[in-house]
Amino acid sequence: MILNGSINYKTQCRVFIHEIKHITDDMPNISYMIGLDIQHTTIEQSADYIAEMICGTNNN
């Protein structure tokens, strides 16, 4: 996993937790395709929720 160093640290943490949630919980159980405009799917919303719970809101 490569994180963008141009974004702030808090956003990097949220992205990291979001992707770790996919790796640990979703990949072993669900086949899915990475694509555009999937932010409203259940697995994406779930990963966002976990990241928010761990890292806090995305407000700078």
Secondary structure per residue as TSV (DSSP state, phi and psi in degrees):
chain	resnum	aa	ss	phi	psi
A	1	M	-	360.0	135.0
A	2	I	-	-120.8	127.7
A	3	L	-	-104.6	146.9
A	4	N	-	-74.7	116.0
A	5	G	T	-73.2	-8.1
A	6	S	T	-83.9	-12.5
A	7	I	S	-96.7	160.5
A	8	N	-	-68.0	160.9
A	9	Y	H	-59.6	-41.9
A	10	K	H	-62.5	-41.6
A	11	T	H	-66.1	-38.9
A	12	Q	H	-60.0	-42.8
A	13	C	H	-62.1	-44.3
A	14	R	H	-61.8	-44.2
A	15	V	H	-63.2	-43.1
A	16	F	H	-60.3	-49.7
A	17	I	H	-63.3	-41.7
A	18	H	H	-56.4	-49.1
A	19	E	H	-71.2	-35.9
A	20	I	H	-63.0	-37.4
A	21	K	H	-60.6	-42.9
A	22	H	I	-62.0	-44.7
A	23	I	I	-65.1	-45.1
A	24	T	I	-82.0	-35.3
A	25	D	I	-105.2	-40.9
A	26	D	I	-88.9	-46.4
A	27	M	T	-57.9	-41.6
A	28	P	T	-68.7	-19.9
A	29	N	T	-112.6	-28.5
A	30	I	-	-129.9	129.3
A	31	S	-	-83.3	129.2
A	32	Y	-	-149.0	158.8
A	33	M	-	-107.9	137.5
A	34	I	-	-77.9	130.8
A	35	G	-	-160.7	-179.9
A	36	L	S	-85.7	151.3
A	37	D	S	61.7	39.8
A	38	I	-	-111.1	11.4
A	39	Q	T	-65.2	-15.4
A	40	H	T	-97.2	3.8
A	41	T	S	-76.3	160.1
A	42	T	H	-60.6	-42.5
A	43	I	H	-68.7	-32.9
A	44	E	H	-71.6	-42.4
A	45	Q	H	-65.3	-37.4
A	46	S	H	-64.9	-43.9
A	47	A	H	-65.0	-39.0
A	48	D	H	-63.2	-41.3
A	49	Y	H	-62.3	-45.9
A	50	I	H	-61.5	-44.7
A	51	A	H	-61.8	-40.2
A	52	E	H	-66.3	-40.5
A	53	M	H	-64.3	-36.5
A	54	I	H	-84.5	-43.5
A	55	C	H	-101.2	-13.2
A	56	G	-	92.7	-179.0
A	57	T	-	-69.9	164.7
A	58	N	S	-88.3	14.2
A	59	N	-	-78.2	128.6
A	60	N	-	-71.8	360.0
